[in-house]
Amino acid sequence: MAPRLKVLPPDALAAAVESDDWRALTKHYLAVLEQRAPGHSVEVRVPPYAAVQVIPGVRHTRGTPPAVIEMDAATWVALASGALTWSDADAAGRVRASGERADLSLYLPLG
């Protein structure tokens, strides 16, 4: 797991949801994604909070990865929690995705 990313225990997750703690929620759901889709072929960025490399395939080591997905924290949390679908977020321009495998629809929602 990437440094500073961790899955929150249920009580901490509930508190983060209650207080709209975007930083904690972003890092929690990125940690869950990293566990469910381990790999290094796609970089998921949620500035300013965190980024993680996921999905099996070609390992990225330098420069810009072959596939990048970027979005704001509100979009990421909505996708991860199931409040928003990947296709709706993409159609609304809330997700910037480029490269092969730059589609998280197979992994979302996270729960």
C-alpha positions in Angstrom: 0.0 0.0 0.0 1.2 3.5 -0.8 2.6 5.4 2.1 0.0 7.4 4.0 -2.9 5.5 2.5 -4.8 3.3 4.9 -8.2 1.7 5.1 -10.1 3.3 7.9 -11.8 1.3 10.6 -15.6 1.4 10.5 -15.9 4.0 13.3 -13.3 6.3 11.7 -15.0 6.0 8.3 -18.3 6.9 9.8 -16.8 9.9 11.4 -15.2 11.0 8.2 -18.5 10.7 6.3 -20.3 12.6 9.1 -17.8 15.5 8.9 -17.3 15.5 5.1 -13.5 14.9 5.7 -12.5 14.8 2.1 -8.9 14.0 2.8 -9.6 11.0 5.0 -12.3 9.7 2.6 -10.1 10.1 -0.4 -7.2 8.3 1.1 -9.5 5.6 2.5 -11.1 4.8 -0.8 -7.8 5.0 -2.7 -6.4 2.4 -0.2 -9.4 0.2 -0.8 -8.9 0.5 -4.6 -5.2 -0.3 -4.2 -6.2 -3.5 -2.3 -8.8 -4.6 -4.9 -6.9 -3.7 -8.0 -3.2 -4.1 -7.2 -0.8 -3.1 -10.0 1.1 -0.2 -11.5 -0.4 0.5 -14.9 -2.9 3.2 -14.1 -2.3 6.2 -11.8 -5.4 7.6 -10.1 -4.9 11.2 -8.9 -7.2 13.0 -6.5 -5.4 16.4 -5.9 -4.5 17.7 -3.5 -4.9 14.6 -1.3 -3.3 11.6 -2.9 -2.4 9.5 -5.9 -2.1 5.7 -6.3 -1.0 3.3 -9.0 -3.3 0.4 -9.6 -4.5 -2.2 -12.1 -2.3 -5.0 -13.3 -0.3 -4.5 -16.5 2.9 -2.7 -17.5 4.7 -1.3 -14.5 5.4 2.4 -14.6 8.6 3.7 -13.1 9.5 7.2 -14.5 7.6 10.2 -15.9 4.0 10.2 -16.7 2.3 6.8 -16.5 0.8 5.3 -19.7 -2.7 5.8 -18.2 -3.8 8.6 -15.8 -7.2 9.2 -14.2 -7.7 12.5 -12.3 -10.7 13.9 -10.5 -11.6 16.1 -7.5 -12.3 14.6 -4.1 -16.1 14.9 -4.3 -16.2 13.0 -7.5 -13.9 10.3 -6.2 -15.9 9.8 -3.0 -19.2 9.7 -5.0 -17.8 7.1 -7.4 -16.2 5.0 -4.7 -19.3 5.0 -2.5 -21.7 4.3 -5.4 -23.5 7.7 -5.4 -22.2 8.3 -8.9 -21.5 5.9 -11.8 -18.3 6.0 -13.9 -20.3 6.6 -17.1 -22.2 9.5 -15.6 -19.1 11.1 -14.2 -17.3 10.7 -17.5 -20.2 12.1 -19.5 -20.4 15.1 -17.2 -16.7 15.8 -17.6 -16.0 15.2 -13.9 -13.2 12.6 -14.7 -10.2 13.2 -16.8 -8.9 9.9 -18.1 -6.3 9.1 -20.7 -4.5 6.1 -21.9 -5.1 2.4 -22.1 -7.0 0.9 -19.1 -8.0 4.4 -17.9 -11.5 3.2 -16.8 -12.3 2.2 -13.3 -15.9 1.1 -14.0 -15.0 -2.6 -13.3 -13.8 -1.7 -9.8 -16.5 0.7 -8.7 -18.2 1.2 -6.4 -15.9 0.2 -3.6 -18.5 0.0 -0.9 
